[in-house]
Structure formats: structure tokens, C-alpha cells
Amino acid sequence: MATVQVIGMGDKQMAALREHVIQALAECKRSEQVEEVSDYYRVLSSGIFQMPALVVDGQVLAEGTIPSVEEIKRLLNQLPRLVGKLYRMRRIAVGVDLSPASENALLFACKLAHLLQVHIEVVYVMDSIFDSSKAAPSSFLASYRQTMREELEAFIRRAAQQSGVECLSEGQWSMKEGAPSSTSPRMRAQIAFGFPEEVLAAISERVDLLVLGTTGRGGLVRKLFGSVSIEVSRKAKSPVLLIPPQAVYMGFRQILYASHFESAHRDVVAQVLAFARRLGGQVHFVHVSPPGKSEAEQLEVRLREIHAAEASPDHPFRFSRVVGDDIVEALNEYAFDHRIDLFVFATHQRSFWSELLHHSITREMLLHTSMPVLVLHTGDE
């Protein structure tokens, strides 16, 4: 049985949403009980930016609006697909370490937030205090945290000025003040304690996209496609967008989906296509296979069936078979020839991604250093 929550300030709007939800559940012949959440700390930890909000099984189905009963029924019926994070895309988290590389990743996230009308949570993970076997005094931790918060808020203000995204500090976000009246995307800062791999993987459970720069200062991402970014992309419960330091946001007009049988799952492809449509992008399904192999023909049949069911006439996708023994070289060549802006990898096997990155490091690299990468794990969707 699903967990249904109505989150708000205990006002008339929250009550109205609750009544609509109860009626929609009854008409759908569903027996879930509706939980009202108005405690300040629970609202803050939920990550909700605008109230009231409807959350089902931890997934935000409506935020800052009061959907009609019919709209809620439609959302409930579409829940299996809506829980796909790439499909709904409501909230972005950006892991930063205050380096130029992470600032570039934040600017990418801001551009996407404007385009997709979603909010941003900027996360700075404090891990240096764990380097010593001795516990740090609480007074030192409080002072250090305050210093880092000031640096972090200055950091995101610079990004906000460059991108036009409203900057929301922790102090401004309170139940008393309420959510800002602006409907434009906003971002707020969070400082977390722990090891970056663990903290960011945990945060990925409650966001729809995690954005990371691929180089940085300190412990967040130690080198291009370094150990932390690989580990986070392997463990994350949301899609992970990796932004190389030289990348310049020009939109994602041409998207390469590295295709194989496991990635050609209808719901996952539908999510990628929906994401591409929102970005105004063209999806290229590219399958690399050795000479003489026949699986590409079977894969093309499957993709044609998905295309007929999911692709819109104004946003068709392309399927290409590239013959070659070296996946890295073949994908790079295709990307160069077709001016690809974004690589997408989706697999049920989490080891596939780290192995592919390992090959890209030891042999010429999979990706040009200016190419962003979106990592999906289809089993999570």
C-alpha cells in the first residue's frame, strides 16, 4: 500500500488539497490513508520548496498547486511512470566543493533549472573533519560550519547572478515566512557532514537529478572521472549528470544514448525521450557491435516498436549501428560526426558503467573532456 502525504502549513490550501486527494483515492477505489505533514522540521527535510504538496511513496506528484480530483486520479494512475525520476524531473541537487569545476556544474544545473522549471539544492559535503582520529571540539565544528556556510552562500550567489536563478538562503526558508511568491526556479544551500560518496548517494534518493563536476578541490571529485564521481554514479538512486570542467552549456540538442538490449526498456526509453523533448533535443540510439553480429537487427526491431508507441512525430529518434570492436573509439567517432552534446548510458548492471569509465581512462578515454555524461540505472526506475 502506498504512503500518501499532504505537506503544507496547516492552512486552507492544505485542507483543500487533502479533500481532493481523499476524493480521488475513493473514486480510484484505493484504500490508502492520507497523512498530513505540517511540522516545520519534517517539511524542511522533505525538500519541498512550494506548498501545499502531494507526495506518494516519497515521490512529489504536485507542489505549490491544488490539482483537481481528476488531475490527482490521473497522477495516481500514471504513478508507475511518474516515479521515474528522469520523466518527472522536479528537483536537482548539485554537489559542490567551491572549486571552479563545481561552479561550472552549478551553472549547468541553473541553465537546466530555467529550461525545466525545477528547483536546485546545492550541497557542500564537509569531510575534512573526519581525517583525524580525534574528534573535533563542538565549538570548532560550529565555527567551521558557519564559515563554510558563508562561503557556500557567496558561491551560489555568484552563480545566481550569472544565471538569473533566485538564491534562497536557509534563513529565508521558514514556515513563518512561507515560500517566496516567485514561481521561477530557486536554489538553496545545504551543508552535510560525512564522506562525499555516502552523502551524495543518500541525497540522490530524494532528488530527480544529481549534478557533479568531474574535477575539484579537496575530496568531492579528485580527478577527471575520479574515484568519487564513479562511486557516486554507481550507487546513486537518481540519474547523475557529470560535467567536465571545460564544458560550456550550449543546450543538449543532440543526445547519444549508448544502446544495448538492457537499455532498450520501454519505460526507460520513454523517460529519455520525454527528457529530450523538454530539452528540445534529438536522441540518437547508437549500438556498437563487432562485424558479423546480428543482435543489432533484433535491437532495431525492439526500438522500432518503442518508437511507434512513445516517440512523437515532431520528436522522432534515430537508430544507428556502428560496426567496430572498440566501443570507446566507435562512440567517440559517432559523437564527433554528429556533434553530440550529451552522452547517456543506461544499464541494469551497475558494473557496466564503472568498467566503461575505466576503459576510457586507460585507453584514450571514452569521452572528450568537454562532453557531459548522464548516467542512468534502469533497475532503479
C-alpha positions in Angstrom: 0.0 0.0 0.0 1.3 3.4 -1.0 2.2 6.1 1.6 0.2 9.3 0.7 1.2 12.6 2.3 -0.2 16.1 2.0 2.5 18.6 3.1 1.8 22.2 3.9 1.3 24.9 6.5 -1.9 23.7 8.0 -3.9 26.3 6.1 -6.9 26.3 3.8 -4.8 25.4 0.8 -3.5 22.3 2.6 -7.0 21.3 3.7 -8.4 21.7 0.1 -5.6 19.5 -1.3 -6.3 16.9 1.3 -10.0 16.8 0.4 -9.2 16.4 -3.3 -6.8 13.6 -2.5 -9.3 11.8 -0.3 -12.0 12.0 -3.0 -9.6 10.9 -5.8 -8.5 7.9 -3.7 -12.1 6.9 -3.1 -13.0 7.2 -6.8 -9.9 5.1 -7.8 -11.1 2.6 -5.1 -7.8 2.9 -3.3 -7.6 2.4 0.5 -4.6 4.4 1.4 -4.8 6.8 4.4 -3.7 10.4 3.9 -1.1 11.7 6.3 -0.9 15.4 6.9 2.6 16.8 7.4 2.9 20.4 8.7 5.7 20.1 11.3 8.4 22.6 10.3 11.4 20.2 10.5 9.6 17.5 8.6 8.6 19.9 5.9 12.2 21.2 5.7 13.7 17.7 5.5 11.2 16.8 2.8 12.9 19.1 0.3 9.6 20.8 -0.6 10.0 24.3 -2.0 6.4 25.3 -2.5 3.3 24.3 -0.5 0.9 22.6 -0.4 2.4 19.4 -1.9 1.3 15.9 -2.6 3.8 13.1 -2.0 3.2 9.5 -2.7 5.8 6.9 -1.7 8.3 9.7 -1.4 7.7 11.0 -4.9 6.4 14.6 -5.3 3.4 14.5 -7.6 2.2 18.1 -7.1 3.9 21.1 -5.5 2.7 24.6 -5.0 -0.7 23.8 -6.6 -4.0 22.2 -5.8 -4.7 19.8 -8.6 -8.3 18.9 -9.3 -9.7 15.5 -8.3 -9.5 14.4 -12.0 -5.8 15.5 -12.2 -5.0 13.6 -9.0 -6.7 10.5 -10.3 -4.6 10.8 -13.5 -1.4 11.2 -11.5 -2.2 8.2 -9.4 -2.9 6.1 -12.5 0.3 7.2 -14.1 2.3 6.7 -10.9 4.4 3.7 -12.2 5.8 6.0 -14.9 5.8 9.3 -12.9 8.1 7.7 -10.3 10.8 7.6 -13.0 13.0 10.5 -12.0 14.1 11.4 -15.4 10.5 11.6 -16.5 9.2 13.9 -13.9 12.3 16.0 -13.2 11.2 18.3 -10.3 14.4 18.8 -8.3 18.1 18.9 -9.0 20.9 18.5 -6.4 24.4 19.8 -7.2 27.4 18.5 -5.2 30.0 21.3 -4.9 33.4 21.9 -3.3 33.6 25.6 -4.1 36.1 24.9 -7.0 35.7 26.4 -10.5 34.8 22.9 -11.7 31.9 22.6 -9.3 30.9 26.2 -10.1 30.6 25.2 -13.8 28.5 22.2 -12.8 26.2 24.5 -10.8 25.9 26.9 -13.8 24.8 23.9 -15.9 22.3 23.0 -13.3 21.0 26.6 -13.3 20.5 26.5 -17.0 18.6 23.2 -16.8 16.5 24.6 -13.9 15.4 27.6 -16.1 14.6 25.3 -19.0 12.8 22.6 -17.0 11.3 24.9 -14.3 12.8 22.9 -11.4 14.5 23.8 -8.1 18.1 23.3 -7.1 19.6 22.1 -3.8 23.3 23.0 -3.6 25.1 20.5 -1.3 28.6 21.0 0.2 29.9 17.9 2.0 32.3 18.6 4.9 34.6 15.6 5.1 37.9 17.0 6.2 37.0 16.9 9.9 36.9 13.1 9.6 40.5 12.9 8.5 41.8 12.8 12.1 41.2 10.0 14.6 40.5 12.6 17.3 37.0 14.2 17.5 36.9 17.9 16.8 35.5 20.2 19.6 31.9 21.2 19.1 32.8 24.9 19.2 35.3 24.4 16.4 32.7 22.5 14.3 30.1 25.2 14.8 32.6 27.9 13.8 33.8 25.9 10.8 30.3 25.2 9.7 29.4 28.9 9.9 32.5 29.9 7.9 31.7 27.3 5.2 28.1 28.4 5.1 29.1 31.9 4.4 31.5 30.8 1.6 28.8 28.5 0.2 26.1 31.2 0.1 28.5 33.6 -1.6 29.4 30.8 -4.1 25.8 30.2 -5.0 25.0 34.0 -5.1 27.7 34.3 -7.8 26.1 31.5 -9.8 22.6 33.1 -9.3 23.9 36.4 -10.6 25.3 34.7 -13.7 22.2 32.5 -14.3 19.2 34.5 -13.0 18.1 31.8 -10.6 16.7 33.1 -7.4 19.0 32.4 -4.5 17.3 31.2 -1.3 19.2 31.0 1.9 18.4 28.6 4.8 17.4 31.5 7.0 14.9 32.8 4.4 13.2 29.4 4.2 10.9 29.1 7.1 7.3 28.2 7.9 6.7 31.7 9.2 7.9 33.5 6.1 6.5 30.9 3.7 7.7 30.2 0.2 8.6 33.2 -1.9 5.8 34.3 -4.3 8.0 33.9 -7.4 7.4 30.8 -9.4 10.8 30.9 -11.0 13.3 28.2 -10.2 15.2 28.7 -6.9 18.2 27.2 -5.2 19.2 26.8 -1.6 22.3 25.7 0.2 22.9 22.7 2.4 26.0 21.7 4.4 26.2 18.0 5.1 28.8 16.1 7.2 30.3 12.8 6.1 32.1 11.2 3.2 31.0 12.6 -0.2 30.3 9.2 -1.8 27.9 8.2 1.0 26.2 11.6 1.5 25.6 12.3 -2.2 24.3 8.8 -2.8 21.8 9.3 0.1 20.7 12.7 -1.2 20.1 11.1 -4.6 17.2 9.1 -3.2 15.1 12.3 -2.7 16.1 14.3 -5.9 15.5 13.6 -9.5 18.9 14.5 -10.9 22.4 14.7 -9.2 24.9 17.0 -11.0 28.6 16.8 -10.3 31.7 18.5 -11.7 34.4 16.0 -12.7 37.3 17.8 -11.2 37.5 19.7 -8.0 39.3 21.0 -4.9 39.5 18.6 -1.9 37.5 15.5 -1.6 34.5 15.9 -3.9 35.9 14.8 -7.2 39.7 14.4 -7.1 40.4 14.0 -10.8 38.7 13.7 -14.2 36.2 10.8 -13.7 37.9 10.1 -10.4 37.1 7.6 -7.8 34.4 9.7 -6.1 32.4 10.5 -9.2 32.5 6.9 -10.4 31.4 5.7 -7.0 28.5 8.2 -6.8 27.4 7.4 -10.3 27.4 3.7 -9.5 25.5 4.0 -6.2 23.1 6.9 -6.9 19.4 6.3 -6.8 18.8 9.1 -9.3 20.3 9.9 -12.7 23.8 11.5 -12.4 25.0 14.2 -14.8 28.8 14.6 -14.9 30.1 17.9 -16.1 33.7 18.1 -17.2 35.5 21.4 -16.3 35.8 22.6 -19.9 32.2 22.1 -20.8 30.2 25.1 -21.9 26.4 24.9 -21.8 25.1 25.2 -25.3 21.9 23.1 -24.7 21.5 19.4 -25.3 20.3 19.4 -28.9 22.0 16.1 -29.9 21.8 13.3 -27.3 23.7 10.0 -27.8 22.1 7.0 -26.0 24.5 4.1 -25.9 22.1 1.4 -26.8 22.1 -2.3 -25.9 19.4 -4.9 -25.0 19.2 -4.0 -21.4 19.0 -0.2 -22.1 16.1 -0.7 -24.6 13.5 -0.9 -21.9 10.3 0.8 -22.9 9.7 2.8 -19.7 13.4 4.0 -19.6 13.4 4.9 -23.3 10.1 6.8 -22.7 11.7 8.8 -19.9 14.8 9.6 -22.0 12.5 10.7 -24.9 10.4 12.9 -22.6 13.5 14.4 -21.1 14.9 15.1 -24.6 11.6 16.7 -25.6 11.8 19.1 -22.7 15.3 20.0 -23.7 14.4 20.3 -27.4 16.8 17.5 -28.2 17.2 14.7 -30.8 18.0 11.2 -29.4 20.5 9.0 -31.3 20.3 5.3 -30.2 23.8 4.0 -31.1 24.7 0.3 -30.9 28.3 -0.7 -31.3 28.8 -4.4 -32.3 31.6 -6.4 -33.9 31.4 -7.4 -37.6 29.0 -10.3 -38.3 26.9 -9.9 -35.1 23.1 -10.0 -35.6 21.9 -8.6 -32.3 21.7 -5.1 -33.8 18.9 -6.2 -36.1 16.9 -7.6 -33.1 17.6 -4.4 -31.1 16.4 -2.3 -34.0 13.1 -4.2 -34.1 12.6 -3.6 -30.4 13.4 0.1 -30.8 11.1 0.5 -33.7 8.2 -0.9 -31.6 9.1 1.6 -28.8 9.4 4.4 -31.3 5.9 3.7 -32.6 4.5 3.7 -29.1 6.5 6.5 -27.4 8.0 8.9 -29.9 6.1 11.9 -31.2 6.0 12.8 -34.9 7.9 16.1 -34.2 10.5 14.3 -32.0 11.5 11.0 -33.6 14.6 9.3 -32.6 17.4 7.8 -34.7 18.9 4.3 -34.5 22.4 3.7 -35.8 24.5 0.5 -35.8 28.2 1.2 -35.7 30.5 -1.7 -36.6 33.6 -2.0 -34.5 35.5 -3.9 -31.9 36.3 -0.8 -29.8 33.3 0.7 -28.1 35.2 3.8 -27.0 36.6 4.7 -30.4 33.3 4.0 -32.1 31.2 6.2 -29.8 33.8 9.0 -29.9 33.8 8.9 -33.7 30.0 8.9 -33.9 29.8 11.8 -31.4 32.3 13.8 -33.4 30.5 13.2 -36.7 27.1 14.1 -35.3 28.0 16.9 -33.0 26.7 15.2 -29.9 26.1 17.4 -26.8 25.4 14.7 -24.2 26.2 11.0 -23.7 23.5 8.9 -22.0 24.4 5.4 -20.5 21.6 3.2 -19.1 22.1 -0.3 -17.8 20.8 -2.8 -15.2 24.3 -3.8 -14.5 26.0 -1.1 -12.3 29.4 -2.5 -13.0 29.0 -1.8 -16.7 29.4 2.0 -16.2 32.5 1.9 -14.0 34.1 -0.6 -16.3 33.4 1.6 -19.3 34.9 4.6 -17.5 37.9 2.5 -16.5 38.4 1.7 -20.2 38.0 5.3 -21.1 40.8 6.3 -18.6 43.3 3.6 -19.6 42.7 3.8 -23.3 42.3 7.3 -24.8 39.2 8.0 -22.6 35.6 7.3 -23.5 34.7 10.9 -23.7 36.2 14.1 -24.9 36.9 16.2 -21.8 34.2 18.8 -22.8 31.4 16.2 -23.1 28.8 15.9 -20.3 27.6 12.4 -19.4 24.2 11.3 -18.0 24.3 8.0 -16.1 21.1 6.0 -15.6 20.4 2.7 -13.8 17.3 1.2 -15.3 16.7 -1.1 -12.4 16.0 1.9 -10.2 13.3 3.3 -12.4 
